[in-house]
Amino acid sequence: MTDYNSIIDTIWAEHVEDRRFSLECGLELCESPIEKILLARLFTDLDLIGTGPRVQIYNFSEDDVDDCRPGFNEFFIWPQMPLGKYRVDFGLMSTRGNFVIECDGHDFHERTKKQAARDRSRDRWMTAAGYTVFRFTGSEIHANDAQLLNDLGRAISNLESA
């Protein structure tokens, strides 16, 4: 008699190990602790916001941006994604729409008028290029992961109903 439970356990263990390796590779691409925290949360919890997607970390060269084509109900999270003349903290690519997620640590964002103007200029460029831009402060990332995922989930749901 076949022990289906042990087969399922083996398949699950392989899946978990593959997911862990993918997350570890993505974390190596992150440039700050708040990026690492957000990536881990997106990678593990994005399916809990009601979208039910399969989430993958995408790590290819700049030449591959136009070839990044996730399948139906699938998201690619691309740490340090090249986008035009910029590099964004995360690209979130899906068949539903494309998002940019920026993690704004206090040391590099909006401490001066020049930094704030630079960030707004980037946001306008990315919006004109067809991306929905989310900016989260380090404090938001540390304090309220659930709210960040809810905000993203609402934006994804709005794309589906449009």
Solvent accessible surface area in square Angstrom, and as a share of the most:
residue,aa,sasa,rsa
1,M,238,1.06
2,T,66,0.38
3,D,84,0.43
4,Y,146,0.56
5,N,109,0.56
6,S,53,0.34
7,I,80,0.41
8,I,105,0.53
9,D,94,0.49
10,T,75,0.43
11,I,105,0.53
12,W,157,0.55
13,A,61,0.47
14,E,105,0.47
15,H,80,0.36
16,V,47,0.27
17,E,94,0.42
18,D,97,0.50
19,R,67,0.24
20,R,119,0.43
21,F,131,0.55
22,S,32,0.20
23,L,29,0.14
24,E,86,0.39
25,C,45,0.27
26,G,0,0.00
27,L,46,0.23
28,E,145,0.65
29,L,57,0.28
30,C,12,0.07
31,E,107,0.48
32,S,34,0.22
33,P,100,0.63
34,I,20,0.10
35,E,10,0.04
36,K,88,0.37
37,I,61,0.31
38,L,0,0.00
39,L,0,0.00
40,A,33,0.26
41,R,83,0.30
42,L,0,0.00
43,F,9,0.04
44,T,76,0.44
45,D,22,0.11
46,L,0,0.00
47,D,69,0.36
48,L,134,0.67
49,I,35,0.18
50,G,73,0.70
51,T,15,0.09
52,G,45,0.43
53,P,10,0.06
54,R,151,0.55
55,V,5,0.03
56,Q,50,0.22
57,I,26,0.13
58,Y,21,0.08
59,N,79,0.40
60,F,116,0.48
61,S,62,0.40
62,E,112,0.50
63,D,126,0.65
64,D,38,0.20
65,V,27,0.16
66,D,107,0.55
67,D,104,0.54
68,C,4,0.02
69,R,175,0.64
70,P,15,0.09
71,G,34,0.33
72,F,184,0.77
73,N,45,0.23
74,E,22,0.10
75,F,0,0.00
76,F,23,0.10
77,I,0,0.00
78,W,5,0.02
79,P,2,0.02
80,Q,25,0.11
81,M,0,0.00
82,P,22,0.14
83,L,12,0.06
84,G,53,0.51
85,K,161,0.68
86,Y,39,0.15
87,R,128,0.47
88,V,0,0.00
89,D,19,0.10
90,F,1,0.00
91,G,0,0.00
92,L,1,0.00
93,M,10,0.04
94,S,10,0.06
95,T,81,0.47
96,R,47,0.17
97,G,19,0.19
98,N,50,0.26
99,F,1,0.00
100,V,0,0.00
101,I,0,0.00
102,E,5,0.02
103,C,6,0.04
104,D,13,0.07
105,G,21,0.20
106,H,134,0.60
107,D,88,0.46
108,F,143,0.60
109,H,37,0.17
110,E,91,0.41
111,R,137,0.50
112,T,73,0.42
113,K,184,0.78
114,K,172,0.73
115,Q,36,0.16
116,A,27,0.21
117,A,61,0.47
118,R,114,0.42
119,D,0,0.00
120,R,90,0.33
121,S,46,0.30
122,R,38,0.14
123,D,23,0.12
124,R,154,0.56
125,W,92,0.32
126,M,0,0.00
127,T,85,0.49
128,A,92,0.71
129,A,51,0.39
130,G,57,0.55
131,Y,23,0.09
132,T,57,0.33
133,V,34,0.20
134,F,31,0.13
135,R,47,0.17
136,F,8,0.03
137,T,65,0.38
138,G,10,0.10
139,S,86,0.56
140,E,71,0.32
141,I,0,0.00
142,H,117,0.52
143,A,89,0.69
144,N,70,0.36
145,D,27,0.14
146,A,69,0.53
147,Q,71,0.31
148,L,4,0.02
149,L,12,0.06
150,N,71,0.36
151,D,38,0.20
152,L,0,0.00
153,G,6,0.06
154,R,132,0.48
155,A,19,0.14
156,I,0,0.00
157,S,54,0.35
158,N,99,0.51
159,L,67,0.33
160,E,98,0.44
161,S,96,0.62
162,A,119,0.92
